[in-house]
Structure formats: structure tokens, C-alpha cells
Amino acid sequence: MLLTISLVLLLVHFVTLNGGHLVPNAWKSFVEIIYDFVLNLVNEQISVTSHFIITLGLSLSLFIVSFFPYKENSL
């Protein structure tokens, strides 16, 4: 997974050198096609229930992480 993310970020970096261009070239079109494909896959896999569970889990983890410093310092 780390290798895939690295390759995608490297590809995006080379596509957007010098601020990119107004008219997309072949590489930029390729990156946009991959981005749309992955985005559609993610949207199809996450239903309303799992979206709610993920949001609830993230908010609870942030609450727990932010609560421990106050508990340790007796505030």
C-alpha cells in the first residue's frame, strides 16, 4: 500500500511540475482517470451505516485522545 501511494504521489508530482498547464496533457488525463476510478470505488464501498460508524469512531477517538491530557494533569 505504501508503494502504491508513493507511486501515485510521484506521478502527481511529475504531472503538476511548474504549476501544471491550463490544457491537460496525456499524463494529467491519466491521473484524473485513476483518481475518478478510485473515488468511485470508495463511494460504492461505503454505505450510509458504515459512513456513520466511521464518523462516530473518529469522533470518539479524538475525544479520548484529547481527554487524556486533562485527566493526567488533574484539570
All heavy atoms as a GROMACS GRO file, in nm:
protein
  601
    1MET      N    1   0.082  -0.118   0.000
    1MET     CA    2   0.000   0.000   0.000
    1MET      C    3   0.087   0.125   0.000
    1MET      O    4   0.057   0.222  -0.069
    1MET     CB    5  -0.092  -0.003   0.121
    1MET     CG    6  -0.176   0.119   0.132
    1MET     SD    7  -0.337   0.072   0.188
    1MET     CE    8  -0.409   0.231   0.202
    2LEU      N    9   0.195   0.124   0.078
    2LEU     CA   10   0.285   0.238   0.083
    2LEU      C   11   0.351   0.260  -0.053
    2LEU      O   12   0.368   0.374  -0.096
    2LEU     CB   13   0.390   0.216   0.192
    2LEU     CG   14   0.487   0.329   0.216
    2LEU    CD1   15   0.412   0.455   0.260
    2LEU    CD2   16   0.589   0.290   0.321
    3LEU      N   17   0.384   0.151  -0.120
    3LEU     CA   18   0.443   0.161  -0.253
    3LEU      C   19   0.345   0.223  -0.351
    3LEU      O   20   0.381   0.310  -0.432
    3LEU     CB   21   0.487   0.022  -0.302
    3LEU     CG   22   0.548   0.017  -0.441
    3LEU    CD1   23   0.678   0.096  -0.444
    3LEU    CD2   24   0.571  -0.126  -0.481
    4THR      N   25   0.218   0.183  -0.345
    4THR     CA   26   0.116   0.238  -0.434
    4THR      C   27   0.097   0.386  -0.411
    4THR      O   28   0.092   0.465  -0.505
    4THR     CB   29  -0.017   0.164  -0.413
    4THR    OG1   30   0.004   0.025  -0.431
    4THR    CG2   31  -0.121   0.214  -0.510
    5ILE      N   32   0.088   0.426  -0.283
    5ILE     CA   33   0.071   0.568  -0.251
    5ILE      C   34   0.192   0.647  -0.298
    5ILE      O   35   0.178   0.757  -0.354
    5ILE     CB   36   0.048   0.586  -0.100
    5ILE    CG1   37  -0.087   0.528  -0.061
    5ILE    CG2   38   0.057   0.732  -0.060
    5ILE    CD1   39  -0.110   0.523   0.088
    6SER      N   40   0.312   0.591  -0.281
    6SER     CA   41   0.433   0.660  -0.325
    6SER      C   42   0.434   0.679  -0.476
    6SER      O   43   0.469   0.786  -0.526
    6SER     CB   44   0.556   0.581  -0.282
    6SER     OG   45   0.562   0.569  -0.144
    7LEU      N   46   0.395   0.576  -0.548
    7LEU     CA   47   0.393   0.586  -0.694
    7LEU      C   48   0.289   0.687  -0.742
    7LEU      O   49   0.315   0.764  -0.835
    7LEU     CB   50   0.366   0.449  -0.757
    7LEU     CG   51   0.480   0.349  -0.747
    7LEU    CD1   52   0.435   0.213  -0.799
    7LEU    CD2   53   0.602   0.398  -0.822
    8VAL      N   54   0.173   0.689  -0.678
    8VAL     CA   55   0.069   0.786  -0.717
    8VAL      C   56   0.115   0.927  -0.687
    8VAL      O   57   0.099   1.017  -0.770
    8VAL     CB   58  -0.064   0.753  -0.646
    8VAL    CG1   59  -0.163   0.867  -0.662
    8VAL    CG2   60  -0.122   0.624  -0.700
    9LEU      N   61   0.174   0.949  -0.570
    9LEU     CA   62   0.222   1.083  -0.537
    9LEU      C   63   0.335   1.126  -0.629
    9LEU      O   64   0.344   1.243  -0.668
    9LEU     CB   65   0.268   1.088  -0.391
    9LEU     CG   66   0.157   1.083  -0.288
    9LEU    CD1   67   0.217   1.080  -0.148
    9LEU    CD2   68   0.062   1.199  -0.302
   10LEU      N   69   0.423   1.034  -0.667
   10LEU     CA   70   0.529   1.066  -0.762
   10LEU      C   71   0.472   1.102  -0.898
   10LEU      O   72   0.516   1.198  -0.962
   10LEU     CB   73   0.623   0.947  -0.774
   10LEU     CG   74   0.748   0.967  -0.858
   10LEU    CD1   75   0.839   1.070  -0.792
   10LEU    CD2   76   0.821   0.835  -0.875
   11LEU      N   77   0.370   1.029  -0.942
   11LEU     CA   78   0.306   1.057  -1.069
   11LEU      C   79   0.238   1.194  -1.066
   11LEU      O   80   0.250   1.273  -1.160
   11LEU     CB   81   0.204   0.948  -1.103
   11LEU     CG   82   0.131   0.960  -1.236
   11LEU    CD1   83   0.231   0.952  -1.350
   11LEU    CD2   84   0.028   0.850  -1.248
   12VAL      N   85   0.168   1.224  -0.956
   12VAL     CA   86   0.102   1.355  -0.942
   12VAL      C   87   0.207   1.467  -0.940
   12VAL      O   88   0.186   1.573  -0.999
   12VAL     CB   89   0.014   1.358  -0.815
   12VAL    CG1   90  -0.032   1.498  -0.784
   12VAL    CG2   91  -0.104   1.265  -0.833
   13HIS      N   92   0.320   1.442  -0.876
   13HIS     CA   93   0.426   1.542  -0.871
   13HIS      C   94   0.478   1.574  -1.011
   13HIS      O   95   0.496   1.690  -1.047
   13HIS     CB   96   0.540   1.493  -0.782
   13HIS     CG   97   0.662   1.580  -0.788
   13HIS    ND1   98   0.665   1.705  -0.729
   13HIS    CD2   99   0.782   1.561  -0.847
   13HIS    CE1  100   0.785   1.758  -0.751
   13HIS    NE2  101   0.857   1.673  -0.822
   14PHE      N  102   0.504   1.471  -1.091
   14PHE     CA  103   0.556   1.494  -1.225
   14PHE      C  104   0.452   1.558  -1.318
   14PHE      O  105   0.488   1.634  -1.407
   14PHE     CB  106   0.608   1.364  -1.286
   14PHE     CG  107   0.741   1.323  -1.230
   14PHE    CD1  108   0.756   1.197  -1.175
   14PHE    CD2  109   0.848   1.410  -1.228
   14PHE    CE1  110   0.878   1.159  -1.121
   14PHE    CE2  111   0.969   1.372  -1.175
   14PHE     CZ  112   0.985   1.246  -1.121
   15VAL      N  113   0.327   1.528  -1.295
   15VAL     CA  114   0.222   1.585  -1.380
   15VAL      C  115   0.206   1.734  -1.352
   15VAL      O  116   0.181   1.814  -1.441
   15VAL     CB  117   0.088   1.510  -1.358
   15VAL    CG1  118  -0.028   1.585  -1.419
   15VAL    CG2  119   0.098   1.372  -1.419
   16THR      N  120   0.223   1.775  -1.227
   16THR     CA  121   0.198   1.914  -1.190
   16THR      C  122   0.326   1.995  -1.175
   16THR      O  123   0.327   2.095  -1.103
   16THR     CB  124   0.119   1.920  -1.058
   16THR    OG1  125   0.194   1.853  -0.956
   16THR    CG2  126  -0.018   1.857  -1.073
   17LEU      N  127   0.434   1.955  -1.239
   17LEU     CA  128   0.556   2.036  -1.236
   17LEU      C  129   0.530   2.173  -1.298
   17LEU      O  130   0.452   2.186  -1.392
   17LEU     CB  131   0.668   1.966  -1.313
   17LEU     CG  132   0.740   1.853  -1.240
   17LEU    CD1  133   0.843   1.791  -1.331
   17LEU    CD2  134   0.805   1.902  -1.113
   18ASN      N  135   0.590   2.274  -1.246
   18ASN     CA  136   0.576   2.412  -1.293
   18ASN      C  137   0.431   2.460  -1.286
   18ASN      O  138   0.386   2.537  -1.371
   18ASN     CB  139   0.630   2.428  -1.435
   18ASN     CG  140   0.777   2.396  -1.444
   18ASN    OD1  141   0.852   2.423  -1.350
   18ASN    ND2  142   0.819   2.337  -1.555
   19GLY      N  143   0.358   2.412  -1.188
   19GLY     CA  144   0.221   2.459  -1.170
   19GLY      C  145   0.120   2.396  -1.263
   19GLY      O  146   0.004   2.433  -1.262
   20GLY      N  147   0.159   2.299  -1.341
   20GLY     CA  148   0.065   2.236  -1.433
   20GLY      C  149   0.035   2.327  -1.552
   20GLY      O  150   0.093   2.433  -1.570
   21HIS      N  151  -0.053   2.284  -1.636
   21HIS     CA  152  -0.092   2.359  -1.755
   21HIS      C  153  -0.243   2.376  -1.757
   21HIS      O  154  -0.316   2.299  -1.698
   21HIS     CB  155  -0.046   2.286  -1.881
   21HIS     CG  156   0.102   2.268  -1.887
   21HIS    ND1  157   0.188   2.369  -1.916
   21HIS    CD2  158   0.179   2.158  -1.865
   21HIS    CE1  159   0.312   2.324  -1.914
   21HIS    NE2  160   0.309   2.195  -1.882
   22LEU      N  161  -0.288   2.477  -1.829
   22LEU     CA  162  -0.432   2.500  -1.838
   22LEU      C  163  -0.500   2.392  -1.920
   22LEU      O  164  -0.607   2.344  -1.886
   22LEU     CB  165  -0.456   2.638  -1.900
   22LEU     CG  166  -0.599   2.689  -1.896
   22LEU    CD1  167  -0.646   2.698  -1.751
   22LEU    CD2  168  -0.608   2.826  -1.959
   23VAL      N  169  -0.435   2.349  -2.028
   23VAL     CA  170  -0.488   2.241  -2.110
   23VAL      C  171  -0.418   2.112  -2.067
   23VAL      O  172  -0.296   2.106  -2.067
   23VAL     CB  173  -0.459   2.268  -2.260
   23VAL    CG1  174  -0.509   2.154  -2.346
   23VAL    CG2  175  -0.521   2.400  -2.302
   24PRO      N  176  -0.494   2.011  -2.025
   24PRO     CA  177  -0.430   1.890  -1.973
   24PRO      C  178  -0.358   1.812  -2.082
   24PRO      O  179  -0.404   1.802  -2.196
   24PRO     CB  180  -0.546   1.810  -1.916
   24PRO     CG  181  -0.667   1.861  -1.984
   24PRO     CD  182  -0.638   2.003  -2.019
   25ASN      N  183  -0.243   1.757  -2.043
   25ASN     CA  184  -0.173   1.668  -2.135
   25ASN      C  185  -0.214   1.525  -2.107
   25ASN      O  186  -0.304   1.498  -2.026
   25ASN     CB  187  -0.021   1.688  -2.123
   25ASN     CG  188   0.028   1.668  -1.981
   25ASN    OD1  189  -0.043   1.615  -1.897
   25ASN    ND2  190   0.150   1.712  -1.956
   26ALA      N  191  -0.148   1.430  -2.171
   26ALA     CA  192  -0.188   1.289  -2.157
   26ALA      C  193  -0.167   1.238  -2.014
   26ALA      O  194  -0.249   1.163  -1.962
   26ALA     CB  195  -0.109   1.204  -2.255
   27TRP      N  196  -0.058   1.279  -1.948
   27TRP     CA  197  -0.031   1.233  -1.812
   27TRP      C  198  -0.135   1.286  -1.714
   27TRP      O  199  -0.181   1.214  -1.625
   27TRP     CB  200   0.108   1.276  -1.766
   27TRP     CG  201   0.216   1.193  -1.825
   27TRP    CD1  202   0.305   1.231  -1.922
   27TRP    CD2  203   0.247   1.057  -1.794
   27TRP    NE1  204   0.388   1.128  -1.952
   27TRP    CE2  205   0.355   1.020  -1.875
   27TRP    CE3  206   0.193   0.964  -1.706
   27TRP    CZ2  207   0.411   0.893  -1.870
   27TRP    CZ3  208   0.249   0.838  -1.701
   27TRP    CH2  209   0.356   0.804  -1.781
   28LYS      N  210  -0.171   1.411  -1.730
   28LYS     CA  211  -0.270   1.468  -1.640
   28LYS      C  212  -0.406   1.400  -1.659
   28LYS      O  213  -0.476   1.372  -1.563
   28LYS     CB  214  -0.282   1.618  -1.662
   28LYS     CG  215  -0.366   1.687  -1.558
   28LYS     CD  216  -0.356   1.836  -1.570
   28LYS     CE  217  -0.436   1.903  -1.462
   28LYS     NZ  218  -0.428   2.048  -1.469
   29SER      N  219  -0.441   1.371  -1.781
   29SER     CA  220  -0.566   1.299  -1.807
   29SER      C  221  -0.562   1.160  -1.746
   29SER      O  222  -0.661   1.113  -1.690
   29SER     CB  223  -0.590   1.288  -1.957
   29SER     OG  224  -0.608   1.416  -2.013
   30PHE      N  225  -0.446   1.094  -1.753
   30PHE     CA  226  -0.429   0.961  -1.695
   30PHE      C  227  -0.448   0.965  -1.544
   30PHE      O  228  -0.518   0.882  -1.487
   30PHE     CB  229  -0.290   0.908  -1.732
   30PHE     CG  230  -0.258   0.774  -1.673
   30PHE    CD1  231  -0.325   0.661  -1.714
   30PHE    CD2  232  -0.162   0.763  -1.575
   30PHE    CE1  233  -0.296   0.538  -1.660
   30PHE    CE2  234  -0.132   0.640  -1.519
   30PHE     CZ  235  -0.198   0.527  -1.562
   31VAL      N  236  -0.388   1.066  -1.479
   31VAL     CA  237  -0.401   1.080  -1.333
   31VAL      C  238  -0.546   1.108  -1.296
   31VAL      O  239  -0.598   1.053  -1.197
   31VAL     CB  240  -0.307   1.190  -1.280
   31VAL    CG1  241  -0.337   1.223  -1.136
   31VAL    CG2  242  -0.163   1.147  -1.296
   32GLU      N  243  -0.615   1.191  -1.372
   32GLU     CA  244  -0.755   1.222  -1.342
   32GLU      C  245  -0.844   1.099  -1.358
   32GLU      O  246  -0.938   1.078  -1.280
   32GLU     CB  247  -0.803   1.335  -1.431
   32GLU     CG  248  -0.744   1.469  -1.394
   32GLU     CD  249  -0.786   1.581  -1.487
   32GLU    OE1  250  -0.860   1.554  -1.584
   32GLU    OE2  251  -0.743   1.694  -1.463
   33ILE      N  252  -0.815   1.016  -1.457
   33ILE     CA  253  -0.893   0.893  -1.477
   33ILE      C  254  -0.873   0.799  -1.359
   33ILE      O  255  -0.969   0.741  -1.306
   33ILE     CB  256  -0.854   0.825  -1.610
   33ILE    CG1  257  -0.907   0.908  -1.728
   33ILE    CG2  258  -0.907   0.682  -1.616
   33ILE    CD1  259  -0.857   0.861  -1.862
   34ILE      N  260  -0.748   0.784  -1.313
   34ILE     CA  261  -0.720   0.697  -1.198
   34ILE      C  262  -0.788   0.753  -1.074
   34ILE      O  263  -0.848   0.678  -0.995
   34ILE     CB  264  -0.569   0.682  -1.177
   34ILE    CG1  265  -0.510   0.600  -1.289
   34ILE    CG2  266  -0.538   0.618  -1.042
   34ILE    CD1  267  -0.361   0.586  -1.284
   35TYR      N  268  -0.781   0.884  -1.054
   35TYR     CA  269  -0.844   0.948  -0.937
   35TYR      C  270  -0.995   0.924  -0.937
   35TYR      O  271  -1.052   0.887  -0.835
   35TYR     CB  272  -0.812   1.097  -0.937
   35TYR     CG  273  -0.879   1.172  -0.825
   35TYR    CD1  274  -0.828   1.169  -0.697
   35TYR    CD2  275  -0.995   1.246  -0.849
   35TYR    CE1  276  -0.890   1.237  -0.594
   35TYR    CE2  277  -1.058   1.314  -0.747
   35TYR     CZ  278  -1.004   1.310  -0.620
   35TYR     OH  279  -1.066   1.377  -0.519
   36ASP      N  280  -1.059   0.944  -1.050
   36ASP     CA  281  -1.203   0.922  -1.059
   36ASP      C  282  -1.239   0.776  -1.034
   36ASP      O  283  -1.339   0.745  -0.968
   36ASP     CB  284  -1.256   0.965  -1.196
   36ASP     CG  285  -1.264   1.114  -1.211
   36ASP    OD1  286  -1.270   1.183  -1.108
   36ASP    OD2  287  -1.263   1.162  -1.327
   37PHE      N  288  -1.157   0.684  -1.087
   37PHE     CA  289  -1.183   0.542  -1.068
   37PHE      C  290  -1.176   0.504  -0.920
   37PHE      O  291  -1.265   0.437  -0.868
   37PHE     CB  292  -1.082   0.460  -1.150
   37PHE     CG  293  -1.094   0.312  -1.130
   37PHE    CD1  294  -1.200   0.243  -1.185
   37PHE    CD2  295  -1.000   0.243  -1.056
   37PHE    CE1  296  -1.212   0.106  -1.168
   37PHE    CE2  297  -1.010   0.107  -1.038
   37PHE     CZ  298  -1.117   0.039  -1.093
   38VAL      N  299  -1.070   0.549  -0.852
   38VAL     CA  300  -1.055   0.516  -0.710
   38VAL      C  301  -1.165   0.583  -0.628
   38VAL      O  302  -1.221   0.521  -0.536
   38VAL     CB  303  -0.915   0.558  -0.661
   38VAL    CG1  304  -0.903   0.546  -0.511
   38VAL    CG2  305  -0.808   0.475  -0.730
   39LEU      N  306  -1.199   0.707  -0.659
   39LEU     CA  307  -1.304   0.776  -0.587
   39LEU      C  308  -1.438   0.705  -0.601
   39LEU      O  309  -1.512   0.689  -0.504
   39LEU     CB  310  -1.315   0.920  -0.635
   39LEU     CG  311  -1.412   1.010  -0.562
   39LEU    CD1  312  -1.365   1.029  -0.418
   39LEU    CD2  313  -1.424   1.143  -0.631
   40ASN      N  314  -1.469   0.658  -0.721
   40ASN     CA  315  -1.594   0.584  -0.742
   40ASN      C  316  -1.594   0.451  -0.667
   40ASN      O  317  -1.697   0.411  -0.613
   40ASN     CB  318  -1.618   0.561  -0.891
   40ASN     CG  319  -1.659   0.688  -0.962
   40ASN    OD1  320  -1.712   0.779  -0.900
   40ASN    ND2  321  -1.632   0.694  -1.090
   41LEU      N  322  -1.478   0.383  -0.663
   41LEU     CA  323  -1.471   0.259  -0.587
   41LEU      C  324  -1.496   0.283  -0.440
   41LEU      O  325  -1.568   0.207  -0.374
   41LEU     CB  326  -1.333   0.194  -0.604
   41LEU     CG  327  -1.309   0.115  -0.731
   41LEU    CD1  328  -1.166   0.063  -0.732
   41LEU    CD2  329  -1.406   0.001  -0.742
   42VAL      N  330  -1.437   0.388  -0.386
   42VAL     CA  331  -1.455   0.418  -0.244
   42VAL      C  332  -1.600   0.455  -0.216
   42VAL      O  333  -1.659   0.410  -0.117
   42VAL     CB  334  -1.360   0.531  -0.200
   42VAL    CG1  335  -1.395   0.583  -0.062
   42VAL    CG2  336  -1.216   0.484  -0.205
   43ASN      N  337  -1.661   0.535  -0.302
   43ASN     CA  338  -1.801   0.574  -0.281
   43ASN      C  339  -1.895   0.455  -0.288
   43ASN      O  340  -1.996   0.451  -0.219
   43ASN     CB  341  -1.842   0.681  -0.382
   43ASN     CG  342  -1.783   0.816  -0.348
   43ASN    OD1  343  -1.751   0.843  -0.234
   43ASN    ND2  344  -1.770   0.899  -0.449
   44GLU      N  345  -1.865   0.358  -0.373
   44GLU     CA  346  -1.952   0.240  -0.383
   44GLU      C  347  -1.937   0.148  -0.263
   44GLU      O  348  -2.030   0.078  -0.227
   44GLU     CB  349  -1.920   0.163  -0.511
   44GLU     CG  350  -1.964   0.236  -0.636
   44GLU     CD  351  -1.920   0.163  -0.762
   44GLU    OE1  352  -1.862   0.054  -0.753
   44GLU    OE2  353  -1.945   0.217  -0.871
   45GLN      N  354  -1.821   0.146  -0.200
   45GLN     CA  355  -1.795   0.054  -0.089
   45GLN      C  356  -1.848   0.107   0.044
   45GLN      O  357  -1.871   0.029   0.135
   45GLN     CB  358  -1.645   0.026  -0.077
   45GLN     CG  359  -1.588  -0.049  -0.194
   45GLN     CD  360  -1.650  -0.187  -0.210
   45GLN    OE1  361  -1.675  -0.254  -0.110
   45GLN    NE2  362  -1.673  -0.227  -0.332
   46ILE      N  363  -1.862   0.237   0.058
   46ILE     CA  364  -1.905   0.294   0.186
   46ILE      C  365  -2.054   0.322   0.180
   46ILE      O  366  -2.101   0.404   0.103
   46ILE     CB  367  -1.827   0.423   0.217
   46ILE    CG1  368  -1.680   0.392   0.234
   46ILE    CG2  369  -1.882   0.490   0.341
   46ILE    CD1  370  -1.594   0.511   0.266
   47SER      N  371  -2.129   0.252   0.263
   47SER     CA  372  -2.273   0.275   0.269
   47SER      C  373  -2.302   0.378   0.379
   47SER      O  374  -2.212   0.428   0.445
   47SER     CB  375  -2.346   0.144   0.300
   47SER     OG  376  -2.310   0.099   0.428
   48VAL      N  377  -2.429   0.410   0.398
   48VAL     CA  378  -2.468   0.510   0.497
   48VAL      C  379  -2.432   0.462   0.638
   48VAL      O  380  -2.379   0.537   0.720
   48VAL     CB  381  -2.619   0.540   0.486
   48VAL    CG1  382  -2.663   0.634   0.596
   48VAL    CG2  383  -2.651   0.598   0.349
   49THR      N  384  -2.456   0.334   0.666
   49THR     CA  385  -2.430   0.281   0.800
   49THR      C  386  -2.281   0.281   0.830
   49THR      O  387  -2.238   0.324   0.938
   49THR     CB  388  -2.485   0.138   0.812
   49THR    OG1  389  -2.622   0.139   0.777
   49THR    CG2  390  -2.467   0.084   0.953
   50SER      N  391  -2.199   0.235   0.736
   50SER     CA  392  -2.056   0.232   0.761
   50SER      C  393  -2.000   0.374   0.767
   50SER      O  394  -1.906   0.399   0.843
   50SER     CB  395  -1.984   0.151   0.654
   50SER     OG  396  -2.002   0.209   0.526
   51HIS      N  397  -2.056   0.465   0.693
   51HIS     CA  398  -2.012   0.605   0.700
   51HIS      C  399  -2.041   0.661   0.839
   51HIS      O  400  -1.958   0.731   0.897
   51HIS     CB  401  -2.084   0.687   0.592
   51HIS     CG  402  -2.038   0.828   0.584
   51HIS    ND1  403  -1.918   0.863   0.524
   51HIS    CD2  404  -2.092   0.943   0.630
   51HIS    CE1  405  -1.903   0.993   0.532
   51HIS    NE2  406  -2.008   1.045   0.597
   52PHE      N  407  -2.157   0.629   0.895
   52PHE     CA  408  -2.192   0.674   1.029
   52PHE      C  409  -2.099   0.612   1.133
   52PHE      O  410  -2.053   0.681   1.225
   52PHE     CB  411  -2.338   0.637   1.061
   52PHE     CG  412  -2.379   0.672   1.200
   52PHE    CD1  413  -2.401   0.804   1.236
   52PHE    CD2  414  -2.395   0.573   1.295
   52PHE    CE1  415  -2.439   0.837   1.365
   52PHE    CE2  416  -2.432   0.604   1.424
   52PHE     CZ  417  -2.454   0.736   1.459
   53ILE      N  418  -2.068   0.483   1.119
   53ILE     CA  419  -1.981   0.416   1.215
   53ILE      C  420  -1.840   0.472   1.208
   53ILE      O  421  -1.776   0.494   1.312
   53ILE     CB  422  -1.982   0.263   1.188
   53ILE    CG1  423  -2.119   0.206   1.224
   53ILE    CG2  424  -1.872   0.193   1.266
   53ILE    CD1  425  -2.138   0.063   1.182
   54ILE      N  426  -1.789   0.499   1.089
   54ILE     CA  427  -1.655   0.556   1.075
   54ILE      C  428  -1.650   0.695   1.136
   54ILE      O  429  -1.557   0.730   1.209
   54ILE     CB  430  -1.613   0.559   0.926
   54ILE    CG1  431  -1.588   0.418   0.876
   54ILE    CG2  432  -1.489   0.645   0.906
   54ILE    CD1  433  -1.569   0.408   0.728
   55THR      N  434  -1.752   0.777   1.110
   55THR     CA  435  -1.756   0.912   1.166
   55THR      C  436  -1.765   0.907   1.318
   55THR      O  437  -1.695   0.982   1.388
   55THR     CB  438  -1.877   0.989   1.110
   55THR    OG1  439  -1.871   0.986   0.967
   55THR    CG2  440  -1.877   1.132   1.157
   56LEU      N  441  -1.848   0.820   1.371
   56LEU     CA  442  -1.860   0.805   1.516
   56LEU      C  443  -1.729   0.757   1.578
   56LEU      O  444  -1.685   0.809   1.681
   56LEU     CB  445  -1.973   0.708   1.550
   56LEU     CG  446  -2.002   0.686   1.698
   56LEU    CD1  447  -2.054   0.817   1.759
   56LEU    CD2  448  -2.102   0.575   1.716
   57GLY      N  449  -1.665   0.662   1.515
   57GLY     CA  450  -1.537   0.611   1.565
   57GLY      C  451  -1.428   0.716   1.566
   57GLY      O  452  -1.352   0.727   1.663
   58LEU      N  453  -1.420   0.795   1.460
   58LEU     CA  454  -1.320   0.901   1.455
   58LEU      C  455  -1.346   1.008   1.560
   58LEU      O  456  -1.254   1.056   1.625
   58LEU     CB  457  -1.316   0.964   1.315
   58LEU     CG  458  -1.253   0.878   1.206
   58LEU    CD1  459  -1.270   0.946   1.071
   58LEU    CD2  460  -1.107   0.854   1.235
   59SER      N  461  -1.472   1.044   1.578
   59SER     CA  462  -1.503   1.148   1.677
   59SER      C  463  -1.476   1.098   1.819
   59SER      O  464  -1.425   1.172   1.903
   59SER     CB  465  -1.646   1.196   1.662
   59SER     OG  466  -1.736   1.091   1.688
   60LEU      N  467  -1.509   0.972   1.848
   60LEU     CA  468  -1.480   0.918   1.980
   60LEU      C  469  -1.329   0.907   2.005
   60LEU      O  470  -1.283   0.933   2.116
   60LEU     CB  471  -1.546   0.781   1.996
   60LEU     CG  472  -1.697   0.783   2.019
   60LEU    CD1  473  -1.751   0.641   2.024
   60LEU    CD2  474  -1.732   0.857   2.146
   61SER      N  475  -1.254   0.868   1.903
   61SER     CA  476  -1.109   0.859   1.922
   61SER      C  477  -1.049   0.996   1.946
   61SER      O  478  -0.958   1.010   2.028
   61SER     CB  479  -1.044   0.792   1.801
   61SER     OG  480  -1.058   0.873   1.686
   62LEU      N  481  -1.098   1.099   1.879
   62LEU     CA  482  -1.049   1.235   1.905
   62LEU      C  483  -1.086   1.281   2.046
   62LEU      O  484  -1.007   1.347   2.113
   62LEU     CB  485  -1.104   1.332   1.802
   62LEU     CG  486  -1.043   1.324   1.664
   62LEU    CD1  487  -1.116   1.415   1.568
   62LEU    CD2  488  -0.897   1.360   1.670
   63PHE      N  489  -1.205   1.245   2.092
   63PHE     CA  490  -1.246   1.281   2.227
   63PHE      C  491  -1.156   1.213   2.330
   63PHE      O  492  -1.112   1.276   2.426
   63PHE     CB  493  -1.392   1.242   2.250
   63PHE     CG  494  -1.439   1.268   2.390
   63PHE    CD1  495  -1.466   1.396   2.432
   63PHE    CD2  496  -1.454   1.163   2.480
   63PHE    CE1  497  -1.509   1.422   2.560
   63PHE    CE2  498  -1.496   1.187   2.608
   63PHE     CZ  499  -1.524   1.316   2.650
   64ILE      N  500  -1.128   1.085   2.309
   64ILE     CA  501  -1.045   1.011   2.404
   64ILE      C  502  -0.903   1.066   2.404
   64ILE      O  503  -0.843   1.086   2.510
   64ILE     CB  504  -1.047   0.860   2.369
   64ILE    CG1  505  -1.185   0.803   2.399
   64ILE    CG2  506  -0.939   0.785   2.445
   64ILE    CD1  507  -1.206   0.663   2.348
   65VAL      N  508  -0.849   1.094   2.286
   65VAL     CA  509  -0.712   1.148   2.278
   65VAL      C  510  -0.704   1.285   2.343
   65VAL      O  511  -0.605   1.316   2.411
   65VAL     CB  512  -0.666   1.152   2.131
   65VAL    CG1  513  -0.539   1.234   2.115
   65VAL    CG2  514  -0.644   1.012   2.079
   66SER      N  515  -0.804   1.366   2.327
   66SER     CA  516  -0.799   1.500   2.386
   66SER      C  517  -0.836   1.498   2.534
   66SER      O  518  -0.804   1.592   2.607
   66SER     CB  519  -0.892   1.596   2.312
   66SER     OG  520  -1.026   1.555   2.326
   67PHE      N  521  -0.899   1.392   2.584
   67PHE     CA  522  -0.940   1.385   2.725
   67PHE      C  523  -0.825   1.341   2.815
   67PHE      O  524  -0.814   1.386   2.929
   67PHE     CB  525  -1.057   1.288   2.739
   67PHE     CG  526  -1.108   1.275   2.879
   67PHE    CD1  527  -1.175   1.380   2.939
   67PHE    CD2  528  -1.087   1.158   2.953
   67PHE    CE1  529  -1.223   1.370   3.069
   67PHE    CE2  530  -1.134   1.147   3.081
   67PHE     CZ  531  -1.202   1.252   3.140
   68PHE      N  532  -0.735   1.254   2.766
   68PHE     CA  533  -0.627   1.201   2.850
   68PHE      C  534  -0.532   1.307   2.905
   68PHE      O  535  -0.493   1.299   3.021
   68PHE     CB  536  -0.550   1.092   2.776
   68PHE     CG  537  -0.619   0.959   2.780
   68PHE    CD1  538  -0.651   0.894   2.663
   68PHE    CD2  539  -0.653   0.901   2.900
   68PHE    CE1  540  -0.716   0.772   2.666
   68PHE    CE2  541  -0.717   0.779   2.905
   68PHE     CZ  542  -0.749   0.715   2.787
   69PRO      N  543  -0.489   1.408   2.830
   69PRO     CA  544  -0.400   1.509   2.891
   69PRO      C  545  -0.466   1.581   3.008
   69PRO      O  546  -0.399   1.614   3.106
   69PRO     CB  547  -0.371   1.606   2.776
   69PRO     CG  548  -0.391   1.526   2.654
   69PRO     CD  549  -0.500   1.429   2.686
   70TYR      N  550  -0.597   1.607   3.001
   70TYR     CA  551  -0.666   1.672   3.111
   70TYR      C  552  -0.674   1.581   3.233
   70TYR      O  553  -0.662   1.626   3.347
   70TYR     CB  554  -0.806   1.716   3.070
   70TYR     CG  555  -0.805   1.828   2.969
   70TYR    CD1  556  -0.854   1.805   2.840
   70TYR    CD2  557  -0.755   1.952   2.999
   70TYR    CE1  558  -0.852   1.906   2.747
   70TYR    CE2  559  -0.751   2.053   2.907
   70TYR     CZ  560  -0.801   2.030   2.780
   70TYR     OH  561  -0.798   2.130   2.688
   71LYS      N  562  -0.693   1.452   3.211
   71LYS     CA  563  -0.703   1.357   3.321
   71LYS      C  564  -0.568   1.341   3.391
   71LYS      O  565  -0.561   1.334   3.513
   71LYS     CB  566  -0.754   1.223   3.269
   71LYS     CG  567  -0.780   1.124   3.378
   71LYS     CD  568  -0.836   0.995   3.321
   71LYS     CE  569  -0.860   0.896   3.433
   71LYS     NZ  570  -0.906   0.768   3.382
   72GLU      N  571  -0.459   1.334   3.314
   72GLU     CA  572  -0.327   1.316   3.372
   72GLU      C  573  -0.283   1.438   3.450
   72GLU      O  574  -0.212   1.427   3.549
   72GLU     CB  575  -0.226   1.285   3.261
   72GLU     CG  576  -0.245   1.149   3.201
   72GLU     CD  577  -0.150   1.125   3.086
   72GLU    OE1  578  -0.068   1.213   3.056
   72GLU    OE2  579  -0.159   1.017   3.025
   73ASN      N  580  -0.323   1.557   3.408
   73ASN     CA  581  -0.281   1.680   3.475
   73ASN      C  582  -0.383   1.727   3.579
   73ASN      O  583  -0.368   1.835   3.634
   73ASN     CB  584  -0.258   1.791   3.372
   73ASN     CG  585  -0.140   1.757   3.283
   73ASN    OD1  586  -0.044   1.698   3.327
   73ASN    ND2  587  -0.151   1.794   3.156
   74SER      N  588  -0.484   1.649   3.604
   74SER     CA  589  -0.589   1.679   3.702
   74SER      C  590  -0.655   1.814   3.680
   74SER      O  591  -0.674   1.893   3.771
   74SER     CB  592  -0.531   1.673   3.845
   74SER     OG  593  -0.481   1.545   3.872
   75LEU      N  594  -0.689   1.841   3.556
   75LEU     CA  595  -0.758   1.967   3.524
   75LEU      C  596  -0.906   1.946   3.517
   75LEU      O  597  -0.960   1.849   3.491
   75LEU     CB  598  -0.706   2.024   3.391
   75LEU     CG  599  -0.561   2.069   3.394
   75LEU    CD1  600  -0.520   2.111   3.253
   75LEU    CD2  601  -0.540   2.182   3.490
   0.00000   0.00000   0.00000
